[in-house]
Amino acid sequence: MVTTLTSDIGISGARVVQRCDRLGVQPYSDLEKGLFRAYLMPAHAATINTVASWMSEADMSTRIDGAGNLIGRYEGHEPNAPALIIGSHLDSVYDAGFYDGPLGVLLGIECVAALAAQGRRFSFAIEVVAFGDEEGSRFPISMICSRAMAGTLTEEDLAITDGGGKTPEQALDLFREWVFRPMHNIDPRSAARRPEEVLAYLEPHIEQGPVLQSEDLAVGLVTGIAGQLRFDVEVTGTAAHAGTTTMGLRRDAMAGAAEMLVSIERIAKDIGEDLVATAGRVNAWPGSTNVIPGRVTFSLDIRSGDMARRDKAATAIEQALGAIAQARGLEMSWTQLQDLASSPCDEDLSALMGTAMERAGHKKRALVSGAGHDAMVMSTLCPTVMVFIRCKDGISHNPAERVRMDDTQAALDVMLEFVTLLEARAS
């Protein structure tokens, strides 16, 4: 069993939490109060600059790839050996907590720092990857950066624009002026890795749910990730004067959208099981108190661990929304933005992680993640494995997001055991 690290070498789960807290405020946030770190914005650049310095302190070489991913590499016995990638993301949702994403990156750095302090090298290299975009908070699709690394970005993906009309490549061109590490290439296509370069992908992440807390467990073993569908829905009616247009003559896009949102909730509840459907963003035009809305758009996110159940829900929702639009004399358009298949984690690596948990003194508790993670994209490149860390009350995507330092230490100990077991299997 790996001996729990002590403060005399400055390496611990506590330091991981403290560093996450440091990254939760300006200049690491695009907000004056609260945390919002968007892909390729100034706060993202400031975060990369600081995290890269921590990677260097842990005896890693650092670089930024063509998609804006920060990569720290700890060489194995031989140069150019395939790498175990430990990764998560640096971006956040608006008004976020401090641990969703960065905790996994900083745990990776801490793991390497511990190995370097012990003078340990392996038959494989270890790379810590800080993905720049997982949440999709700036552009209308998510996981741009892991898609780039996995080589699954399409030309259509690269043609998307943010609210200011910039494409990812245009944003990257400006971003490279803000980071200290040189970016020799700003083409996201160049970030693609070859399968022979990557041994496996490990993602530590807060659970973002209450199961571990309810069972008083520090860590959990993720066996798979639910599939996702994302849509943009547009409802069009007629903008008109709020005081002079009688109720029977209205083509009110907002009222129609409201009925659609209630219908989405009803369908998701009726299908049940693990199916969830969320409209997280609603916009109305022209947006005046005395004008009936003529156009409304809203986002739709549908998830389930069962692909057939997910797709059944999407079909039922589309049909229901179309019927509502027709009954109200409205027009409805339905645009698919993203289709991420459910992603089981690698069975062999998961078994190895389960053994690592038991050797570190923790129960092997299996969980399926309802949240999306870069691991589901990286599974198209290499075998993947995930470990969950308990978060207070299961709260995430919220400033109330919290983790315990001893839980983070537990995750670090498990990861060190996993690396040891992986080396034993490789040799």
N, C-alpha and C positions, 0 to 999 in steps of 0.2 A: 504493500500500500504506500502511496505517496505521502510523505509527511507534510502536514499542514504548514504552509509557509509562515514565517514570522517576520515581524517588522524590522528585524535587524538587517535584512537585505532590501527592505522597502517595497516588498511585493506582497499584495494581498487583495482579497475581494473588497476590502474597505477602500483601498485606493481606487479601484474601478468605480465605485459609487461616487467617491469624491470628485473624480475626473468628469463623470457624467454631469454632476451638479455644476461644475465649472463651465461646462459647455452649454448650460441652459440659459445663459444670460448674454447680453451684448458683450463683445462684438460677434458672438456666435449665434445670435438670433437676429432676424430681420425686423423684429418688433422691439420697441422701446421697453414695453412691459409684456411679459409672457414669452413663450418660445414659438417661433415659426422659422424653420430653416428650409428654404426652398432650393431646389436643384439649380446649381450654377449661378446663384446669387451671392452677394458679398459675404453673408454669414456662412455660407457653404465654403467659400474660399478661406475665410479666417479659421474655420474648423479644420479644414485640411492642413493648413499651415501648422497648427498646434498639434494635431494628432500625428502628423508626419514626424515632428520632433520627438514625440513619445516613442514612435516606432524606431527611430534612430538610437534613442537611449537603450532600447531593448536589443541592440545589435542587429537590426535589420537595415538592409538597403531599401530605398524608397523611390517610387516613381509614380507618375500620374498617366494613365492610359488615355487613348483617344476619346473615350466617353466621359472622362472626368472622374474615373474611379481611382482612389488612392490605394496603392499596393505596397505593402512592406514584405520583404522576402528574407527569410532566415535559411541560409543554405544548408544542405545536407552534407554528408561525407564527401560527395562528389558534386562538382558544379553541374548545373543544368538537369539535376534530378527532377522527376515529377514531383508536384507539390500537393500536400494536403492544404487546401484552402480553408481558412477559418474566416467567415465573413458575416456581415450584416450591413445595415445602411445608416447614413448620417442625416438624411433629410427627415422632415417631420410634417405632420398635419398642422393646421392652424391652431394656435393656442394649445400646444402639445404638452405631454409629460416629458421628462428628461431621459427616460430609459429605453423606450421603444426604438430599437435600432442601435444607438451608440453603445448600449451595454454590451451587446455581442461583439462589436468591434474592439472595445477596450478590454473585454475578457480575453480576446485573442492576443492582444498585445501583452497582457499580463502573463498569459500562458507562455509565450515566447520569452518574456523577460525572466521567468522562473527557470526555463530550460537553459537559457544563456548563462544565468548566474551559476547553474550547476555544471556548465561546460558540456552539455549534452547535445550531440548531433545525431542525425538519423540517416537511414538509407534514402529518405525522401526529404525534400525541402518543406518548409512551412511558410505559407503566404497568408498574411492578414489583409483582407480586402474590405475597404470601406466604400460600399456602393453609394453613388451620389443620389440616385433616385429609386425609391421603392414605393413611396406613397402615391405618386402621381399628383402632387399638390400644385405643380406648375403647368405641366402639360396634360392633355386629356387622356393619356394612357399611363399606366404604372410600370415599374420595374424596367425602365429604359436601360439602366446600367447593367443589370444582370443579363438582360436580353442581349446587350452588346457583347458581353463576355462569353455568353453561350453561343453567339453567332446566329441568333434567331430574329434580330431586327430586320424589318422589311423596308423597302423604299417608301412605302406608304407611312410607316412609323416615323421615318426621318423627315417626312413632309409636314408633320403636324406643327401647329404654332401655339404659342402661349397667348395670354390675354393682350400682349403688346404686339403680336404678329411676328415674333421671332421663332425661327426653327431651332431645334437643338444645336445644329452646327453653328448657327449664327450666335447663339448664346455661348457656346464653347469658345468662340473666337474672342469674345469679350472677357470670359472667365479666365483665360490663361494670363491676362495682364494682372490678375489679382493674386495668383498663387506664387509662392516662392520657388517651388520645384518647377523645372522647365517642362513644358508640354510640347514635345517635338511633333506631335501629330494631333489634330483636332477632328479626325474622322472617326466617328463611333464604330464604323466597320472594322477599323484596325484593332479594336479591342478584343476581337474574337480570339479565343484560345483553342488550341488543338487538343483533342481528347488525350493524346499521349503525354501532354504537358501536365495533366491534372490527375492526381491519384484519387482524391475524394473531396467532398465539400461538407464542412461541419458548420452549422449555424446555431449559436447559443442565442436565446431570445426570451424575454419575459413572456409568461403564459398569455397575458391579456384576457384571462378568464379566472373563475373562482375555484376550480377543482382542486388545485394543489393546496390552497389555503384551507378549504373545507376538510381536507384529509390530513392537514398539518404536515405537509411534505415540502421540502426545500426545492427539489428538482423533479422533473418528469421526462419521460422518453416519448418523443413525438414519432408516431408510426406513419402519419400521412397528413396531407394538407387538402382542405376542401377545394373543389373546382369553383371558378368564378366566371361570371358573365357580367360585362358592363355595357350599358346603353346610354345614349342621349335620346330623350323623348321631347318632341316639340309639338305643342298644341297651339293651333292658330284659329282665332275667331275674328271679331271686328272691334277695334278700339272705338269707343263712343263716349259721349258726355254722360257722366254718372247721374246727373240730375234730370235729364230730359228723355232718356231712353227707358221706356217701361220694361218691366221684368220679362214680359212675354216676348219682347222683340230683341232681346239681348243674345249675342253670340259671345258669351263671357268665357275667355280662355282660362281664367283663374278658377272659376267655379267648376269648369270641366276638369281641370287638372286636379283640383281638390277631390272630386269624386274618384278620379283615377287612382290617387294615392291611397284612399280608403280601400279601393278594390284590390290594390296590390297587397296591402296588409291582410285582407280577408283570404285571398288565394294562398298566401304563404302559410297562414295559420291552418287552413283547411288541408293542405298537403302535409304539413307537419314534419315529423322526424327531425332531421338536422337542417332542413331547408330554411334559409333566411333571405329576405328581400328588403332592400333599403333604398329610399330616395333621400340622399344626403344633401342635395343642392337643388334649390328652386329659384328661378329668376323670372320676373315678370316685366313686360313692357307695355306702355311707356313708363310705368312706375310712378304715376301721379295719383293722389288721393281722390281726385275728381274725374278720373278717366277709367272706364271699364277696360281691363287688360285685354289687348288684342293678341298677344303672344306670350306664351309661357314655355319655358324649358325646364326640365328636371333630369337629374341623373338617376339611374337605376342600377343597383348592384344586387346580383342574385348568386347565392352560394349554397353548395351542398357537397358532402363527401361522395355522394352517389350522382354520377353524371346524368343518368336517365332521369332522376328526380329533378335535378337542376334544369335540364332541358324541357321537361314537362311543365315546370313552373313558368319558364320563359314563354312557351307557346300559349299557355292559358292566360298569362298576363297580357301578352300582345293582343290576343283575341278580345279580352275584356276591355282593354283600352280603346280598341277600334270600335267596339259596340257603343261605348260611352260617347265617343266623338261623333259617331253617326247619329245617335239619338239627340244630341245637342246641336247638331248642325255645325260642328267644328271639323277641322282637319287635324290629323295626327300623323306625325312621321316618327319612325323608330330606326335609330342608327346604332348598330353594334360597334363598340369601340374596342372590346377586349374579350378574348376567350381563353381562359387558362384552365387546362384540364386538371382534375384532381391528381395529386402527386403522392404516391406512396414512397416512404423513405426506404432505402436499401435494407433488405432483411439482414444481410450479414453484418453490415456496419451497425445496425440497430442492436443486434445481438451483442456485438462488441461493446457498444455504449451501455447496454444493460449490465454487462459484466463489470464495466468500469464503475457504474453507480454502486453496485453491490460491494466492490472492493473498497470504495471510498466510504462505505457505511450507510448507504441510502437505498431505500426501497425502489425497485424497478417498476414504476407506475407508467403504463402506456396511455397516451392521449392522442386524439386526432385534433389538429388545429383548424378552427373555423376561420382564422385570419390567414391572409395571404403572406407569403414570405419569398425572398429571393431563392430559397432552396427549391421551390417548385419550378423555377426557370432553369436553375443550375442542374436539375436532374436530367435535362436534355443533353448535358455535356459530360456528366460524371455521376457516380454513385453519391447519394446524399444521406446525411444523418443530422438530426436536430435534438437539442436538449432545451427544455423549458425551465425557467426560473420563476419561482413564486412571486406574484405581485399582490400588493395589499388590496383586498376586497375584489380582486379581478379587474380593477379599474385601469383603463388604458385610453390613449387618445384624449387625455384630460390632464390638466395641471396637477390633479390629485394622485397621479400615478406615482407609486412608491415601491421600492424594493428594500429588503433587509440586507445588511452587510454580511451577516453570517450565511445567508442563502447564496449570495454572490461568491463567497469563499467556497461554499459547497460545490458550486458549479465549476469553479476554477480547479478544485481538487479532482472532480470527475473528469474534466478535460485533460488534465495531466495524466490521469490513469488511462484514458482513451488513447492518447498519443503513445504511451508505453506499450499498450496492447497492440496497437496498429503496427508498431515497429516489430514486435515479436511475430506477428502474423506475416509481415513482409519478408522477414529473414528466415 
